[in-house]
């Protein structure tokens, strides 16, 4: 099953608006998704720069997101825990929360938002100094992915 992932800020293959990048307010865009498998317990969102010289560059890790409502508002705060129970991991900066597109130079980069439907709620180790990173997250997700969907955009300065 493929999940439909959309944003009101940009469509598949389009440029990501500046306000969602390091050249603007650097806030996360609003997202919404379609039907999920019936036994979905949580969602995970990863945002990756496919063209970074430090491949892959992780811009956002959001996990244990409740399946409902099927939307995520714009400008999610950069805190480890969110009011809806979701948690954020450490991006490649390394900081917690969303870090918008910020490619070096002026070549365009591709940014892929991938939403995963999981059959579990993840239990990941956290320490006072660090939230989970992409390697820890992908290991914990193994064997639990029911479906996935992607939304890709471009940005260059």
MORA-V128972 format. One record per residue. N is the residue number from 0. PHI is phi in whole degrees, 0 to 359 (none if undefined). NEAR is the number of other ideal C-beta (glycine too) atoms within 8 Angstrom. Layout:
# MORA-V128972
n=N phi=PHI near=NEAR
n=N phi=PHI near=NEAR
This chain:
# MORA-V128972
n=0 phi=none near=6
n=1 phi=249 near=6
n=2 phi=271 near=13
n=3 phi=277 near=8
n=4 phi=242 near=14
n=5 phi=224 near=9
n=6 phi=221 near=12
n=7 phi=281 near=6
n=8 phi=277 near=9
n=9 phi=201 near=9
n=10 phi=253 near=6
n=11 phi=314 near=6
n=12 phi=80 near=6
n=13 phi=271 near=8
n=14 phi=289 near=7
n=15 phi=278 near=14
n=16 phi=301 near=10
n=17 phi=307 near=6
n=18 phi=299 near=7
n=19 phi=262 near=14
n=20 phi=232 near=13
n=21 phi=290 near=8
n=22 phi=274 near=6
n=23 phi=229 near=11
n=24 phi=286 near=6
n=25 phi=60 near=9
n=26 phi=257 near=12
n=27 phi=286 near=11
n=28 phi=281 near=12
n=29 phi=290 near=10
n=30 phi=227 near=13
n=31 phi=215 near=11
n=32 phi=220 near=13
n=33 phi=270 near=9
n=34 phi=302 near=4
n=35 phi=241 near=13
n=36 phi=304 near=9
n=37 phi=300 near=4
n=38 phi=261 near=6
n=39 phi=290 near=13
n=40 phi=258 near=8
n=41 phi=202 near=13
n=42 phi=238 near=14
n=43 phi=232 near=15
n=44 phi=238 near=15
n=45 phi=238 near=13
n=46 phi=239 near=11
n=47 phi=233 near=11
n=48 phi=269 near=13
n=49 phi=285 near=10
n=50 phi=253 near=9
n=51 phi=295 near=10
n=52 phi=295 near=4
n=53 phi=259 near=5
n=54 phi=297 near=8
n=55 phi=282 near=8
n=56 phi=266 near=9
n=57 phi=270 near=12
n=58 phi=261 near=13
n=59 phi=198 near=13
n=60 phi=232 near=16
n=61 phi=229 near=13
n=62 phi=223 near=16
n=63 phi=59 near=10
n=64 phi=285 near=12
n=65 phi=299 near=10
n=66 phi=296 near=10
n=67 phi=237 near=4
n=68 phi=292 near=4
n=69 phi=271 near=8
n=70 phi=221 near=8
n=71 phi=229 near=10
n=72 phi=289 near=6
n=73 phi=291 near=8
n=74 phi=62 near=7
n=75 phi=295 near=13
n=76 phi=296 near=6
n=77 phi=271 near=8
n=78 phi=239 near=8
n=79 phi=295 near=7
n=80 phi=244 near=7
n=81 phi=251 near=10
n=82 phi=304 near=3
n=83 phi=278 near=6
n=84 phi=96 near=8
n=85 phi=291 near=11
n=86 phi=232 near=12
n=87 phi=243 near=17
n=88 phi=261 near=15
n=89 phi=271 near=10
n=90 phi=277 near=14
n=91 phi=284 near=9
n=92 phi=292 near=5
n=93 phi=267 near=7
n=94 phi=219 near=8
n=95 phi=276 near=10
n=96 phi=98 near=12
n=97 phi=286 near=13
n=98 phi=231 near=12
n=99 phi=293 near=13
n=100 phi=307 near=12
n=101 phi=202 near=7
n=102 phi=291 near=13
n=103 phi=289 near=3
n=104 phi=67 near=5
n=105 phi=235 near=4
n=106 phi=275 near=7
n=107 phi=289 near=8
n=108 phi=241 near=13
n=109 phi=261 near=10
n=110 phi=242 near=15
n=111 phi=246 near=10
n=112 phi=266 near=14
n=113 phi=241 near=12
n=114 phi=253 near=14
n=115 phi=247 near=12
n=116 phi=266 near=15
n=117 phi=243 near=15
n=118 phi=270 near=9
n=119 phi=208 near=7
n=120 phi=259 near=7
n=121 phi=282 near=13
n=122 phi=247 near=4
n=123 phi=240 near=11
n=124 phi=290 near=5
n=125 phi=231 near=7
n=126 phi=236 near=5
n=127 phi=300 near=2
n=128 phi=261 near=3
n=129 phi=206 near=8
n=130 phi=273 near=11
n=131 phi=301 near=13
n=132 phi=255 near=12
n=133 phi=298 near=11
n=134 phi=298 near=6
n=135 phi=295 near=11
n=136 phi=294 near=16
n=137 phi=296 near=8
n=138 phi=294 near=7
n=139 phi=293 near=11
n=140 phi=282 near=12
n=141 phi=306 near=7
n=142 phi=81 near=4
n=143 phi=241 near=10
n=144 phi=278 near=10
n=145 phi=267 near=11
n=146 phi=196 near=12
n=147 phi=210 near=10
n=148 phi=211 near=12
n=149 phi=229 near=9
n=150 phi=225 near=11
n=151 phi=243 near=10
n=152 phi=222 near=13
n=153 phi=239 near=12
n=154 phi=205 near=12
n=155 phi=212 near=8
n=156 phi=272 near=6
